[in-house]
């Protein structure tokens, strides 16, 4: 959102920062990550899971401490297999950045 971008720009224009943490939402993190890359400021998100942010060509300064949506989906599938279940359910949020693939 615009607030995340504005806050980030205000922060780096007023202070000498080594890195920035946040925002948590993937869509806001994508916008901040683009600006952080332009200024060469490492950007860490504690909650953004969008697979788009895994593209190091587009977001070389972005890092996260949670798995991407794809990583979480793989972990869920492995959990279902490891508890010897043959069926599982994934619920999907209607948002292009939060699509779970597979069944």
Wavefront OBJ file of the C-alpha trace (Angstrom):
o trace
v 0.000 0.000 0.000
v 1.007 3.615 -0.336
v 1.446 3.996 3.423
v 4.181 1.345 3.513
v 6.002 2.982 0.601
v 5.686 6.452 2.120
v 6.879 5.244 5.524
v 9.875 3.510 3.965
v 10.827 6.576 1.915
v 10.473 8.829 4.973
v 12.640 6.479 7.006
v 15.512 6.284 4.544
v 15.399 10.000 3.743
v 15.636 11.048 7.405
v 17.888 8.335 8.813
v 20.860 6.338 7.705
v 19.542 2.792 7.872
v 21.437 -0.438 7.373
v 18.315 -2.511 6.723
v 14.553 -2.387 7.158
v 12.143 -4.935 8.643
v 8.539 -5.118 7.445
v 5.885 -4.735 6.270
v 4.232 -8.061 6.862
v 1.670 -8.154 4.058
v 2.997 -9.518 0.774
v 1.530 -6.815 -1.466
v 3.022 -4.028 0.657
v 6.302 -5.918 0.931
v 6.535 -6.163 -2.866
v 6.246 -2.397 -3.196
v 8.754 -1.699 -0.436
v 11.130 -4.350 -1.817
v 11.264 -2.566 -5.168
v 12.219 0.707 -3.508
v 14.656 -0.987 -1.114
v 16.379 -2.581 -4.089
v 16.703 0.800 -5.802
v 18.400 2.282 -2.715
v 20.432 -0.863 -1.972
v 18.820 -1.348 1.443
v 18.326 -4.933 2.642
v 14.651 -5.610 3.359
v 13.471 -8.364 5.705
v 9.851 -9.416 6.100
v 8.618 -11.549 8.964
v 5.333 -12.483 7.311
v 5.307 -11.865 3.524
v 4.843 -15.224 1.802
v 4.227 -14.285 -1.837
v 6.202 -16.479 -4.223
v 6.826 -13.374 -6.361
v 9.254 -12.130 -3.699
v 11.406 -15.256 -4.183
v 12.599 -13.921 -7.551
v 16.111 -12.686 -6.742
v 16.419 -11.026 -10.161
v 13.550 -8.691 -9.260
v 14.064 -8.514 -5.487
v 17.760 -9.104 -4.712
v 17.616 -7.154 -1.440
v 14.550 -8.988 -0.083
v 14.800 -11.651 2.609
v 12.147 -13.416 4.653
v 11.998 -15.473 7.816
v 8.939 -17.529 6.826
v 8.579 -19.920 3.907
v 6.971 -18.724 0.704
v 3.479 -19.908 -0.200
v 5.048 -22.639 -2.347
v 7.261 -23.745 0.548
v 4.301 -23.881 2.908
v 2.266 -25.893 0.402
v 5.082 -28.413 0.034
v 5.378 -28.720 3.819
v 1.619 -29.321 4.137
v 1.748 -32.048 1.490
v 4.704 -33.722 3.214
v 2.880 -33.584 6.551
v -0.167 -35.299 5.051
v 2.043 -38.024 3.568
v 4.042 -38.473 6.781
v 0.931 -39.051 8.881
v -0.139 -41.698 6.353
v -3.212 -39.920 5.083
v -4.428 -40.239 1.539
v -6.510 -37.062 1.460
v -5.988 -33.523 2.621
v -7.594 -30.149 2.061
v -6.076 -26.799 1.324
v -8.101 -23.638 1.569
v -7.245 -20.846 -0.795
v -7.516 -17.106 -0.410
v -8.856 -15.351 -3.501
v -5.786 -13.217 -4.126
v -3.370 -13.593 -7.016
v -0.359 -13.487 -4.670
v -1.666 -16.202 -2.381
v -2.546 -19.080 -4.661
v -2.002 -22.615 -3.445
v -1.470 -25.071 -6.232
v -2.105 -28.755 -6.153
v -4.587 -30.954 -4.363
l 1 2 3 4 5 6 7 8 9 10 11 12 13 14 15 16 17 18 19 20 21 22 23 24 25 26 27 28 29 30 31 32 33 34 35 36 37 38 39 40 41 42 43 44 45 46 47 48 49 50 51 52 53 54 55 56 57 58 59 60 61 62 63 64 65 66 67 68 69 70 71 72 73 74 75 76 77 78 79 80 81 82 83 84 85 86 87 88 89 90 91 92 93 94 95 96 97 98 99 100 101 102 103
